[in-house]
Structures are given as C-alpha cells and as structure tokens.
C-alpha cells in the first residue's frame, strides 16, 4: 500500500504546534509558528523536531529565545515568555520509540532527491509511451 504521507512527508504530530498563532503582525495578519520560524531563517519542521527532543522545559526556554528575536509581531516584545509557554504545550510528547524520529529524519536528513528522481523517471516513461502511441498510430503514410 502506498505511503499516505507521500504528498506531505512532515510528521502530522507537528501540525497543531506549527499552525498555532503567535500573534498579529503590524498589518493585522495572524502569524503562525511555522511562518515565524521560517522568517527567522530556520527549517520549521527541523526546529520543531529539535524542540520535541529537548523536552518540555528546555523547549519552552528555547522557543522563548526564538520568539524574543522575532520583531514582526509587536506583542512578542513584552509577552514572548507567556506565548512560548502556551505554544510549548502544543508540542507533541517526546517519542518513546523511533517512529517520530524516523518520520522527522525523512524531513531533516532524508534523501528528497531520490523521490524526485523516481518521479522524473516515471514522467519520462509516460512521455515516451505517449510519443510511441501517437507516433505509431498517427503516421498515416
């Protein structure tokens, strides 16, 4: 059976945390954890994986430091500690088995070029097949 996460290889356990709001930017738009981490130049899924591996208290402290650096949301300047505490509650529990680590390694250290190469070969076979079918039946001579 095909992997159900082939189109979204990111661990679904991270979604609740990454899509949570950190506040509104100066233009009144909601800013999520995902966009905050990306705007800080970090890979959101890798950073979330690292936060999970740290454990709750260390993750809360690290998240607080990251939010303190983020200037796009004015409310974070004075309230980053409370927001980090609330957001850290949304992190999944540290995995007891290697299941989430394996899923996260697909994102962080996996080989996405292998998947791309497979899709490229499939597309090439499809195009060649189409050319063969059209060329073979449409010559008319």
Secondary structure, DSSP 8 states (H G I E B T S, - for coil): ---TTSS--S-GGGHHHHTSEEEE-TTS-EEEHHHHHHHTT--HHHHHHHHHHH-HHHHHHHHHHHHHH--SSTTHHHHHHHHHHHHHTTS----SSSHHHHHHHHHHTS-HHHHHHHHHHHHHHHHHHHHHHHHHHS---
